[in-house]
């Protein structure tokens, strides 16, 4: 091996040594992140971005970065004694028993999405119906715009409702998208959905301290 080749190999080895470790990184400063880290939402594109703690703190004050980004918190809360009858659910025009709702600041309205094998699908939410339901639960009017969602799960036996961080709602969407098989989803998808709701139930009761992943 001649001198130039040796120099090139040495340079490549140095570059490989300097390569940052694999894994998620802060979208703002490129710092390596552990499995438990914060998120920030970019409002215009509804894009969820990973953030290290120092960068997250930068965006915490109201109006930081001209309001382009908003930090996503970690509040989980189950709405006690939540009920929603079949007629009310049907009037929301959501074809499945899962949906999440949040206030979209750029559009100045509440929007509804339901998970599907193709991802998050928007429902044309009848505002008068939603207003009627929200009027029964004052907690709905206290959610933080853009960063908190009202997550509703309904089946023939019961209805449950949680306030969750928006990244958690999209986590459920991703979980369904990658695991759903066939017409009814298959056992794997249903098991993962059940595990997801077990985790957010524990989180809403203060039994889980780490971010759900």
N, CA, C and O of each residue as an XYZ file, in Angstrom:
852
protein
N       0.852     -1.192      0.000
C       0.000      0.000      0.000
C       0.891      1.248      0.000
O       1.755      1.387      0.866
N       0.687      2.171     -0.980
C       1.537      3.349     -1.054
C       1.146      4.370      0.017
O       0.177      4.191      0.754
N       1.941      5.455      0.076
C       1.721      6.447      1.125
C       0.384      7.128      1.029
O      -0.263      7.358      2.051
N      -0.062      7.468     -0.201
C      -1.350      8.148     -0.366
C      -2.501      7.272      0.084
O      -3.444      7.748      0.717
N      -2.423      5.980     -0.245
C      -3.491      5.055      0.148
C      -3.557      4.933      1.657
O      -4.638      4.900      2.244
N      -2.362      4.864      2.292
C      -2.335      4.776      3.754
C      -2.946      6.029      4.378
O      -3.676      5.949      5.366
N      -2.642      7.180      3.794
C      -3.194      8.426      4.322
C      -4.715      8.451      4.191
O      -5.409      8.916      5.095
N      -5.233      7.952      3.069
C      -6.682      7.919      2.853
C      -7.367      6.994      3.847
O      -8.431      7.314      4.377
N      -6.743      5.835      4.098
C      -7.308      4.891      5.066
C      -7.321      5.511      6.455
O      -8.303      5.388      7.186
N      -6.235      6.174      6.816
C      -6.152      6.806      8.135
C      -7.211      7.886      8.284
O      -7.830      8.022      9.340
N      -7.418      8.663      7.201
C      -8.438      9.722      7.240
C      -9.828      9.121      7.398
O     -10.646      9.640      8.157
N     -10.104      8.024      6.681
C     -11.404      7.360      6.790
C     -11.625      6.831      8.202
O     -12.722      6.948      8.749
N     -10.576      6.246      8.794
C     -10.700      5.735     10.159
C     -11.008      6.854     11.144
O     -11.802      6.669     12.066
N     -10.385      8.011     10.955
C     -10.657      9.149     11.832
C     -12.098      9.625     11.687
O     -12.753      9.968     12.672
N     -12.586      9.641     10.442
C     -13.961     10.066     10.205
C     -14.944      9.102     10.854
O     -15.954      9.523     11.419
N     -14.646      7.805     10.773
C     -15.543      6.815     11.370
C     -15.562      6.937     12.884
O     -16.600      6.735     13.515
N     -14.410      7.270     13.471
C     -14.353      7.440     14.915
C     -15.186      8.631     15.363
O     -15.758      8.618     16.453
N     -15.255      9.663     14.521
C     -15.992     10.878     14.857
C     -17.469     10.773     14.544
O     -18.253     11.640     14.931
N     -17.859      9.705     13.840
C     -19.260      9.555     13.465
C     -20.116      9.474     14.720
O     -19.781      8.726     15.639
N     -21.214     10.225     14.785
C     -22.061     10.187     15.980
C     -22.703      8.828     16.138
O     -22.959      8.151     15.142
N     -22.973      8.408     17.371
C     -23.591      7.104     17.594
C     -24.963      7.018     16.949
O     -25.661      8.018     16.779
N     -25.332      5.780     16.592
C     -26.641      5.563     15.969
C     -27.746      5.867     16.963
O     -27.540      5.826     18.176
N     -28.916      6.170     16.435
C     -30.063      6.459     17.285
C     -30.655      7.808     16.955
O     -30.180      8.515     16.065
N     -31.703      8.157     17.686
C     -32.372      9.424     17.419
C     -31.518     10.599     17.880
O     -30.733     10.500     18.822
N     -31.706     11.728     17.170
C     -30.946     12.920     17.479
C     -31.894     14.108     17.541
O     -32.967     14.092     16.937
N     -31.492     15.128     18.270
C     -32.274     16.355     18.350
C     -32.361     16.978     16.966
O     -31.344     17.138     16.291
N     -33.564     17.329     16.540
C     -33.755     17.918     15.221
C     -33.266     19.357     15.144
O     -33.257     19.948     14.064
N     -32.859     19.928     16.269
C     -32.433     21.321     16.291
C     -30.923     21.472     16.454
O     -30.319     22.349     15.837
N     -30.307     20.618     17.284
C     -28.869     20.760     17.517
C     -28.088     19.481     17.244
O     -26.866     19.460     17.389
N     -28.778     18.420     16.851
C     -28.161     17.137     16.479
C     -27.560     16.376     17.659
O     -26.817     15.416     17.453
N     -27.865     16.782     18.881
C     -27.405     16.032     20.054
C     -28.047     14.651     20.081
O     -29.225     14.506     19.756
N     -27.280     13.644     20.463
C     -27.823     12.295     20.585
C     -28.896     12.249     21.664
O     -28.775     12.904     22.699
N     -29.935     11.480     21.417
C     -31.054     11.383     22.346
C     -31.235      9.949     22.813
O     -30.978      9.001     22.071
N     -31.675      9.808     24.040
C     -32.034      8.498     24.544
C     -33.444      8.134     24.119
O     -34.118      8.932     23.467
N     -33.897      6.950     24.474
C     -35.251      6.544     24.084
C     -36.336      7.427     24.696
O     -37.421      7.548     24.127
N     -36.061      8.042     25.843
C     -37.016      8.945     26.471
C     -36.569     10.385     26.227
O     -35.568     10.832     26.786
N     -37.310     11.101     25.397
C     -36.937     12.487     25.110
C     -38.182     13.290     24.758
O     -39.263     12.728     24.581
N     -38.027     14.584     24.658
C     -39.152     15.481     24.415
C     -39.408     15.660     22.924
O     -38.579     15.326     22.077
N     -40.606     16.209     22.634
C     -40.975     16.500     21.255
C     -41.510     17.921     21.138
O     -42.041     18.493     22.090
N     -41.352     18.464     19.947
C     -41.855     19.792     19.599
C     -42.611     19.669     18.290
O     -42.197     18.911     17.413
N     -43.702     20.391     18.137
C     -44.462     20.325     16.894
C     -44.261     21.592     16.084
O     -44.339     22.704     16.606
N     -44.002     21.402     14.801
C     -43.908     22.513     13.855
C     -45.303     22.683     13.267
O     -45.798     21.801     12.567
N     -45.930     23.812     13.551
C     -47.366     23.966     13.333
C     -47.780     23.941     11.867
O     -48.786     23.317     11.530
N     -47.050     24.590     11.007
C     -47.482     24.728      9.620
C     -47.633     23.383      8.931
O     -48.585     23.164      8.181
N     -46.683     22.474      9.188
C     -46.703     21.165      8.535
C     -47.177     20.047      9.458
O     -47.208     18.882      9.063
N     -47.547     20.403     10.687
C     -47.946     19.391     11.675
C     -46.855     18.342     11.832
O     -47.145     17.149     11.922
N     -45.614     18.778     11.866
C     -44.480     17.864     11.924
C     -43.968     17.772     13.347
O     -43.656     18.788     13.970
N     -43.880     16.553     13.865
C     -43.380     16.337     15.216
C     -41.878     16.123     15.152
O     -41.391     15.284     14.394
N     -41.142     16.897     15.965
C     -39.694     16.893     15.924
C     -39.139     16.498     17.286
O     -39.696     16.855     18.324
N     -38.035     15.758     17.269
C     -37.380     15.346     18.499
C     -36.530     16.492     19.040
O     -35.956     17.264     18.271
N     -36.452     16.599     20.355
C     -35.700     17.699     20.961
C     -34.981     17.237     22.222
O     -35.521     16.472     23.021
N     -33.751     17.719     22.384
C     -33.051     17.518     23.647
C     -33.659     18.471     24.678
O     -34.422     19.371     24.326
N     -33.323     18.273     25.923
C     -33.938     19.093     26.966
C     -33.608     20.584     26.822
O     -34.512     21.409     26.956
N     -32.336     20.968     26.550
C     -32.064     22.409     26.394
C     -32.849     23.043     25.253
O     -33.351     24.158     25.398
N     -32.964     22.353     24.122
C     -33.730     22.920     23.011
C     -35.217     22.992     23.346
O     -35.899     23.945     22.968
N     -35.713     21.986     24.053
C     -37.110     21.991     24.457
C     -37.409     23.213     25.317
O     -38.438     23.867     25.145
N     -36.502     23.515     26.242
C     -36.698     24.655     27.146
C     -36.747     25.973     26.366
O     -37.485     26.889     26.729
N     -35.964     26.059     25.306
C     -35.948     27.278     24.497
C     -37.337     27.596     23.950
O     -37.717     28.762     23.839
N     -38.099     26.543     23.607
C     -39.412     26.741     22.982
C     -40.561     26.785     23.980
O     -41.712     26.981     23.590
N     -40.258     26.603     25.268
C     -41.330     26.580     26.274
C     -42.049     27.910     26.453
O     -43.269     27.902     26.615
N     -41.367     29.055     26.434
C     -42.097     30.322     26.654
C     -43.147     30.560     25.566
O     -42.919     30.247     24.397
N     -44.275     31.104     25.948
C     -45.350     31.411     25.003
C     -44.837     32.358     23.918
O     -44.260     33.403     24.219
N     -45.054     31.983     22.651
C     -44.663     32.829     21.535
C     -43.220     32.677     21.100
O     -42.764     33.418     20.230
N     -42.482     31.727     21.686
C     -41.096     31.519     21.287
C     -41.022     31.139     19.811
O     -41.918     30.477     19.287
N     -39.956     31.558     19.151
C     -39.737     31.290     17.722
C     -40.889     31.798     16.875
O     -41.236     31.208     15.852
N     -41.482     32.911     17.319
C     -42.580     33.494     16.554
C     -43.811     32.620     16.491
O     -44.661     32.793     15.617
N     -43.909     31.675     17.422
C     -45.072     30.788     17.439
C     -45.031     29.703     16.387
O     -46.030     29.013     16.182
N     -43.914     29.534     15.718
C     -43.803     28.516     14.663
C     -43.775     27.112     15.239
O     -44.262     26.162     14.626
N     -43.191     26.996     16.434
C     -43.076     25.695     17.099
C     -43.762     25.753     18.464
O     -43.859     26.810     19.087
N     -44.234     24.593     18.907
C     -44.785     24.506     20.256
C     -44.303     23.223     20.929
O     -44.311     22.156     20.316
N     -43.885     23.328     22.188
C     -43.425     22.136     22.903
C     -44.601     21.245     23.293
O     -45.665     21.730     23.678
N     -44.393     19.954     23.189
C     -45.433     18.980     23.528
C     -45.191     18.490     24.953
O     -44.107     18.001     25.271
N     -46.184     18.620     25.792
C     -46.061     18.226     27.188
C     -46.248     16.737     27.401
O     -46.179     15.943     26.463
N     -46.487     16.373     28.648
C     -46.586     14.951     29.009
C     -47.834     14.656     29.835
O     -47.863     13.677     30.581
N     -48.858     15.487     29.712
C     -50.057     15.281     30.530
C     -50.926     14.169     29.956
O     -51.257     14.166     28.770
N     -51.287     13.226     30.821
C     -52.258     12.177     30.501
C     -53.361     12.234     31.542
O     -53.091     12.294     32.742
N     -54.583     12.215     31.086
C     -55.710     12.263     32.017
C     -56.893     11.527     31.411
O     -57.276     11.786     30.270
N     -57.468     10.613     32.177
C     -58.690      9.956     31.723
C     -59.885     10.750     32.235
O     -59.924     11.151     33.398
N     -60.860     10.973     31.355
C     -62.068     11.694     31.730
C     -62.999     10.719     32.450
O     -63.460      9.755     31.838
N     -63.287     10.945     33.731
C     -64.114      9.998     34.478
C     -65.563     10.020     34.017
O     -66.090     11.058     33.616
N     -66.192      8.863     34.081
C     -67.620      8.708     33.778
C     -67.978      9.251     32.391
O     -69.040      9.837     32.186
N     -67.067      9.039     31.461
C     -67.320      9.495     30.092
C     -68.309      8.552     29.412
O     -68.164      7.333     29.492
N     -69.305      9.113     28.751
C     -70.281      8.316     28.010
C     -70.530      8.957     26.651
O     -70.492     10.178     26.500
N     -70.779      8.113     25.686
C     -71.078      8.583     24.336
C     -71.924      7.508     23.673
O     -71.445      6.404     23.411
N     -73.182      7.833     23.403
C     -74.045      6.795     22.854
C     -73.809      6.612     21.355
O     -73.110      7.399     20.716
N     -74.398      5.576     20.827
C     -74.166      5.212     19.424
C     -74.603      6.310     18.465
O     -73.934      6.569     17.464
N     -75.714      6.948     18.768
C     -76.203      8.005     17.897
C     -75.249      9.188     17.845
O     -75.015      9.753     16.777
N     -74.697      9.566     18.995
C     -73.746     10.673     19.028
C     -72.474     10.334     18.255
O     -71.927     11.162     17.527
N     -72.020      9.093     18.434
C     -70.806      8.686     17.720
C     -71.044      8.677     16.210
O     -70.211      9.153     15.440
N     -72.174      8.138     15.802
C     -72.488      8.092     14.373
C     -72.585      9.506     13.789
O     -72.211      9.735     12.639
N     -73.087     10.444     14.587
C     -73.239     11.805     14.091
C     -71.895     12.496     13.870
O     -71.816     13.496     13.157
N     -70.830     11.956     14.489
C     -69.494     12.505     14.270
C     -68.897     12.043     12.944
O     -67.856     12.546     12.520
N     -69.546     11.099     12.301
C     -69.137     10.613     10.978
C     -67.740      9.995     11.005
O     -66.931     10.205     10.102
N     -67.482      9.229     12.063
C     -66.213      8.514     12.191
C     -66.505      7.028     12.053
O     -67.270      6.483     12.849
N     -65.916      6.352     11.060
C     -66.312      4.979     10.739
C     -65.732      3.897     11.639
O     -66.126      2.736     11.525
N     -64.807      4.243     12.530
C     -64.201      3.250     13.422
C     -64.396      3.695     14.865
O     -64.871      4.801     15.125
N     -64.024      2.823     15.800
C     -64.243      3.123     17.208
C     -63.099      3.831     17.895
O     -63.000      3.809     19.121
N     -62.227      4.464     17.112
C     -61.102      5.214     17.663
C     -60.983      6.547     16.937
O     -61.106      6.603     15.713
N     -60.747      7.609     17.682
C     -60.527      8.907     17.047
C     -59.874      9.850     18.048
O     -60.019      9.688     19.260
N     -59.149     10.842     17.523
C     -58.642     11.887     18.407
C     -58.973     13.251     17.820
O     -59.064     13.432     16.606
N     -59.148     14.196     18.725
C     -59.603     15.539     18.383
C     -58.628     16.545     19.002
O     -58.157     16.345     20.122
N     -58.327     17.614     18.281
C     -57.499     18.667     18.847
C     -57.835     19.988     18.169
O     -58.397     20.026     17.075
N     -57.473     21.068     18.853
C     -57.709     22.398     18.291
C     -56.525     22.787     17.433
O     -55.404     22.909     17.927
N     -56.772     22.981     16.153
C     -55.748     23.342     15.193
C     -55.696     24.865     15.078
O     -56.588     25.480     14.494
N     -54.653     25.463     15.635
C     -54.563     26.923     15.649
C     -54.500     27.552     14.259
O     -55.207     28.529     14.011
N     -53.677     27.029     13.339
C     -53.639     27.648     12.010
C     -54.997     27.661     11.310
O     -55.285     28.568     10.530
N     -55.838     26.646     11.589
C     -57.153     26.574     10.960
C     -58.263     27.116     11.846
O     -59.413     27.219     11.417
N     -57.919     27.463     13.084
C     -58.874     28.024     14.051
C     -60.121     27.153     14.213
O     -61.245     27.654     14.190
N     -59.912     25.846     14.377
C     -61.048     24.951     14.550
C     -60.588     23.627     15.166
O     -59.406     23.285     15.145
N     -61.557     22.901     15.711
C     -61.297     21.553     16.194
C     -61.319     20.606     15.003
O     -62.223     20.664     14.169
N     -60.324     19.738     14.928
C     -60.269     18.759     13.848
C     -60.274     17.362     14.443
O     -59.894     17.166     15.597
N     -60.704     16.406     13.656
C     -60.806     15.017     14.112
C     -60.051     14.107     13.153
O     -60.136     14.258     11.935
N     -59.319     13.169     13.718
C     -58.609     12.176     12.918
C     -58.884     10.799     13.504
O     -59.035     10.643     14.715
N     -58.946      9.816     12.636
C     -59.048      8.439     13.113
C     -57.939      7.618     12.468
O     -57.586      7.854     11.312
N     -57.380      6.649     13.211
C     -56.293      5.835     12.665
C     -56.816      4.814     11.668
O     -57.935      4.316     11.796
N     -55.997      4.512     10.677
C     -56.342      3.519      9.663
C     -55.057      2.882      9.174
O     -53.974      3.385      9.476
N     -55.141      1.783      8.424
C     -53.926      1.166      7.888
C     -53.120      2.111      7.004
O     -51.933      1.877      6.778
N     -53.741      3.172      6.503
C     -53.046      4.131      5.644
C     -52.462      5.298      6.428
O     -51.780      6.143      5.849
N     -52.713      5.364      7.726
C     -52.235      6.471      8.540
C     -53.383      7.224      9.175
O     -54.463      6.666      9.369
N     -53.160      8.492      9.502
C     -54.197      9.315     10.125
C     -55.121      9.870      9.040
O     -54.673     10.530      8.102
N     -56.416      9.591      9.184
C     -57.406     10.046      8.211
C     -58.289     11.102      8.864
O     -58.833     10.879      9.945
N     -58.431     12.242      8.214
C     -59.242     13.318      8.785
C     -60.717     13.084      8.532
O     -61.117     12.675      7.441
N     -61.520     13.346      9.544
C     -62.974     13.262      9.420
C     -63.537     14.674      9.317
O     -63.058     15.593      9.982
N     -64.540     14.838      8.492
C     -65.204     16.140      8.378
C     -66.125     16.304      9.576
O     -67.293     15.917      9.545
N     -65.579     16.880     10.617
C     -66.248     16.937     11.916
C     -67.414     17.927     11.901
O     -67.209     19.116     11.659
N     -68.645     17.444     12.158
C     -69.786     18.369     12.284
C     -69.630     19.203     13.556
O     -69.720     18.670     14.662
N     -69.403     20.471     13.408
C     -69.070     21.303     14.558
C     -70.193     21.382     15.580
O     -69.930     21.451     16.780
N     -71.447     21.373     15.119
C     -72.539     21.467     16.080
C     -72.618     20.225     16.957
O     -72.933     20.318     18.144
N     -72.332     19.057     16.373
C     -72.340     17.824     17.155
C     -71.214     17.818     18.170
O     -71.408     17.450     19.329
N     -70.030     18.230     17.726
C     -68.892     18.275     18.645
C     -69.148     19.272     19.762
O     -68.817     18.999     20.916
N     -69.724     20.411     19.448
C     -70.014     21.423     20.468
C     -70.968     20.869     21.522
O     -70.838     21.172     22.708
N     -71.920     20.062     21.085
C     -72.875     19.463     22.027
C     -72.163     18.502     22.975
O     -72.426     18.502     24.178
N     -71.262     17.683     22.432
C     -70.523     16.731     23.267
C     -69.555     17.459     24.186
O     -69.485     17.159     25.377
N     -68.809     18.415     23.640
C     -67.816     19.136     24.431
C     -68.463     19.942     25.552
O     -67.843     20.172     26.590
N     -69.701     20.372     25.349
C     -70.388     21.135     26.376
C     -70.637     20.342     27.640
O     -70.851     20.921     28.705
N     -70.612     19.019     27.535
C     -70.833     18.155     28.705
C     -69.557     17.905     29.487
O     -69.603     17.437     30.625
N     -68.414     18.216     28.878
C     -67.131     17.920     29.513
C     -66.239     19.159     29.465
O     -65.562     19.396     28.464
N     -66.234     19.941     30.528
C     -65.443     21.184     30.550
C     -63.958     20.954     30.270
O     -63.265     21.850     29.787
N     -63.470     19.735     30.580
C     -62.054     19.452     30.347
C     -61.683     19.596     28.876
O     -60.538     19.904     28.546
N     -62.655     19.372     27.994
C     -62.367     19.460     26.564
C     -61.953     20.869     26.156
O     -61.126     21.048     25.262
N     -62.524     21.851     26.808
C     -62.229     23.235     26.459
C     -60.923     23.724     27.076
O     -60.481     24.842     26.811
N     -60.306     22.875     27.906
C     -59.072     23.280     28.584
C     -57.831     22.648     27.963
O     -56.722     22.868     28.450
N     -57.997     21.873     26.904
C     -56.812     21.264     26.296
C     -55.977     22.347     25.605
O     -56.503     23.354     25.129
N     -54.684     22.116     25.564
C     -53.784     23.077     24.941
C     -53.843     22.931     23.424
O     -53.681     21.828     22.902
N     -54.073     24.028     22.718
C     -54.154     23.944     21.255
C     -52.908     23.323     20.647
O     -51.787     23.615     21.063
N     -53.117     22.466     19.665
C     -52.065     21.890     18.829
C     -51.241     20.798     19.504
O     -50.710     19.931     18.810
N     -51.115     20.807     20.809
C     -50.185     19.887     21.464
C     -50.870     18.863     22.369
O     -50.213     17.945     22.861
N     -52.170     19.002     22.597
C     -52.915     18.005     23.365
C     -54.119     17.547     22.550
O     -54.706     18.318     21.790
N     -54.471     16.286     22.723
C     -55.576     15.717     21.965
C     -56.548     15.016     22.901
O     -56.175     14.542     23.974
N     -57.796     14.963     22.471
C     -58.835     14.195     23.154
C     -58.958     12.877     22.396
O     -59.369     12.854     21.235
N     -58.607     11.803     23.049
C     -58.598     10.486     22.423
C     -59.788      9.678     22.926
O     -59.935      9.468     24.130
N     -60.630      9.229     22.014
C     -61.832      8.486     22.381
C     -61.780      7.086     21.790
O     -61.491      6.900     20.608
N     -62.063      6.111     22.636
C     -62.167      4.719     22.192
C     -63.567      4.220     22.557
O     -63.988      4.287     23.712
N     -64.259      3.730     21.563
C     -65.630      3.305     21.791
C     -65.869      1.924     21.198
O     -65.462      1.639     20.072
N     -66.543      1.063     21.981
C     -66.997     -0.223     21.458
C     -68.412     -0.463     21.955
O     -69.025      0.430     22.540
N     -68.922     -1.633     21.732
C     -70.307     -1.907     22.095
C     -70.540     -1.893     23.593
O     -71.663     -1.672     24.048
N     -69.500     -2.123     24.354
C     -69.650     -2.236     25.801
C     -69.398     -0.932     26.545
O     -70.008     -0.685     27.586
N     -68.511     -0.101     26.026
C     -68.153      1.085     26.794
C     -67.523      2.151     25.906
O     -67.174      1.909     24.751
N     -67.392      3.334     26.489
C     -66.664      4.426     25.854
C     -65.646      4.953     26.853
O     -65.949      5.109     28.036
N     -64.438      5.227     26.373
C     -63.403      5.787     27.237
C     -62.793      6.990     26.551
O     -62.722      7.058     25.324
N     -62.359      7.929     27.356
C     -61.822      9.171     26.811
C     -60.604      9.603     27.621
O     -60.617      9.574     28.852
N     -59.555     10.004     26.912
C     -58.322     10.449     27.543
C     -57.877     11.774     26.918
O     -58.119     12.034     25.739
N     -57.228     12.596     27.728
C     -56.466     13.719     27.210
C     -55.017     13.255     27.160
O     -54.461     12.828     28.171
N     -54.407     13.339     25.982
C     -53.045     12.832     25.792
C     -52.229     13.858     25.009
O     -52.795     14.698     24.310
N     -50.909     13.794     25.121
C     -50.077     14.629     24.252
C     -50.315     14.243     22.789
O     -50.599     13.083     22.492
N     -50.202     15.194     21.894
C     -50.499     14.938     20.493
C     -49.554     13.891     19.901
O     -49.954     13.143     19.009
N     -48.309     13.825     20.379
C     -47.400     12.812     19.839
C     -47.844     11.411     20.232
O     -47.598     10.451     19.502
N     -48.501     11.291     21.390
C     -49.029      9.992     21.799
C     -50.170      9.556     20.886
O     -50.286      8.378     20.547
N     -51.013     10.512     20.488
C     -52.105     10.193     19.569
C     -51.560      9.715     18.232
O     -52.065      8.749     17.659
N     -50.532     10.389     17.736
C     -49.930      9.969     16.472
C     -49.159      8.658     16.624
O     -49.005      7.910     15.659
N     -48.676      8.382     17.834
C     -48.027      7.105     18.097
C     -49.016      5.960     17.869
O     -48.665      4.936     17.283
N     -50.246      6.143     18.333
C     -51.279      5.126     18.120
C     -51.551      4.941     16.633
O     -51.723      3.816     16.163
N     -51.589      6.039     15.898
C     -51.791      5.962     14.447
C     -50.686      5.132     13.798
O     -50.959      4.263     12.970
N     -49.438      5.404     14.179
C     -48.317      4.663     13.604
C     -48.343      3.201     13.984
O     -48.019      2.336     13.170
N     -48.725      2.923     15.210
C     -48.813      1.546     15.676
C     -49.805      0.746     14.827
O     -49.525     -0.386     14.431
N     -50.951      1.341     14.556
C     -51.961      0.671     13.747
C     -51.496      0.531     12.300
O     -51.711     -0.505     11.670
N     -50.869      1.558     11.788
C     -50.443      1.528     10.382
C     -49.460      0.394     10.114
O     -49.532     -0.247      9.065
N     -48.541      0.136     11.046
C     -47.512     -0.875     10.796
C     -47.940     -2.292     11.189
O     -47.331     -3.266     10.746
N     -48.980     -2.414     12.015
C     -49.339     -3.753     12.498
C     -50.662     -4.272     11.945
O     -50.956     -5.460     12.081
N     -51.468     -3.407     11.323
C     -52.804     -3.816     10.855
C     -52.693     -4.751      9.664
O     -51.957     -4.472      8.718
N     -53.424     -5.866      9.708
C     -53.428     -6.834      8.608
C     -54.855     -7.310      8.349
O     -55.613     -7.604      9.273
N     -55.194     -7.375      7.062
C     -56.509     -7.890      6.694
C     -57.633     -6.927      7.015
O     -57.414     -5.739      7.251
N     -58.845     -7.468      7.018
C     -60.020     -6.635      7.215
C     -60.187     -6.190      8.658
O     -60.543     -5.040      8.917
N     -59.930     -7.097      9.607
C     -60.177     -6.764     11.021
C     -58.919     -6.401     11.789
O     -58.979     -6.189     13.000
N     -57.789     -6.327     11.115
C     -56.564     -5.906     11.772
C     -55.655     -7.031     12.213
O     -54.432     -6.897     12.171
N     -56.243     -8.148     12.637
C     -55.439     -9.262     13.103
C     -55.107     -9.165     14.579
O     -55.245     -8.108     15.195
N     -54.667    -10.283     15.137
C     -54.426    -10.356     16.584
C     -53.282     -9.448     17.028
O     -53.347     -8.865     18.110
N     -52.243     -9.320     16.219
C     -51.107     -8.487     16.612
C     -51.528     -7.035     16.801
O     -51.170     -6.404     17.795
N     -52.288     -6.509     15.849
C     -52.729     -5.117     15.946
C     -53.602     -4.908     17.177
O     -53.430     -3.922     17.894
N     -54.528     -5.815     17.431
C     -55.427     -5.660     18.573
C     -54.667     -5.773     19.893
O     -54.995     -5.090     20.863
N     -53.654     -6.633     19.927
C     -52.852     -6.745     21.136
C     -52.065     -5.465     21.400
O     -51.949     -5.028     22.544
N     -51.523     -4.864     20.335
C     -50.757     -3.631     20.498
C     -51.655     -2.467     20.897
O     -51.258     -1.617     21.693
N     -52.859     -2.428     20.346
C     -53.796     -1.365     20.732
C     -54.173     -1.510     22.207
O     -54.225     -0.527     22.946
N     -54.437     -2.754     22.621
C     -54.782     -2.993     24.029
C     -53.627     -2.584     24.945
O     -53.848     -1.979     25.994
N     -52.390     -2.917     24.547
C     -51.225     -2.559     25.359
C     -51.053     -1.046     25.417
O     -50.689     -0.497     26.457
N     -51.314     -0.376     24.302
C     -51.216      1.087     24.282
C     -52.186      1.702     25.288
O     -51.807      2.601     26.039
N     -53.423      1.233     25.310
C     -54.408      1.807     26.225
C     -54.122      1.429     27.679
O     -54.452      2.190     28.588
N     -53.518      0.273     27.906
C     -53.095     -0.065     29.264
C     -52.043      0.930     29.751
O     -52.071      1.363     30.903
N     -51.116      1.288     28.861
C     -50.048      2.213     29.237
C     -50.588      3.613     29.510
O     -50.202      4.248     30.492
N     -51.482      4.098     28.642
C     -51.959      5.467     28.892
C     -52.901      5.499     30.102
O     -53.032      6.533     30.756
N     -53.556      4.373     30.400
C     -54.360      4.306     31.623
C     -53.455      4.421     32.844
O     -53.755      5.163     33.780
N     -52.343      3.681     32.832
C     -51.396      3.759     33.939
C     -50.800      5.160     34.043
O     -50.619      5.694     35.138
N     -50.500      5.742     32.888
C     -49.913      7.079     32.897
C     -50.899      8.100     33.466
O     -50.505      9.001     34.207
N     -52.166      7.960     33.122
C     -53.159      8.908     33.619
C     -53.369      8.763     35.122
O     -53.858      9.684     35.776
N     -53.001      7.615     35.667
C     -53.107      7.390     37.105
C     -51.801      7.696     37.826
O     -51.689      7.486     39.033
N     -50.821      8.190     37.090
C     -49.550      8.552     37.696
C     -48.662      7.382     38.010
O     -47.755      7.504     38.834
N     -48.897      6.222     37.365
C     -48.117      5.028     37.668
C     -46.944      4.834     36.723
O     -46.129      3.934     36.922
N     -46.853      5.671     35.698
C     -45.744      5.562     34.755
C     -45.056      6.909     34.705
O     -45.707      7.932     34.496
N     -43.747      6.920     34.894
C     -43.024      8.184     34.904
C     -42.319      8.460     33.583
O     -41.984      9.608     33.290
N     -42.091      7.427     32.784
C     -41.383      7.623     31.515
C     -42.360      7.821     30.394
O     -43.504      7.373     30.467
N     -41.906      8.501     29.341
C     -42.737      8.713     28.151
C     -43.041      7.375     27.504
O     -42.175      6.505     27.417
N     -44.267      7.218     27.055
C     -44.658      5.998     26.366
C     -43.909      5.912     25.051
O     -43.798      6.904     24.331
N     -43.386      4.715     24.728
C     -42.671      4.553     23.466
C     -43.078      3.243     22.824
O     -42.591      2.906     21.745
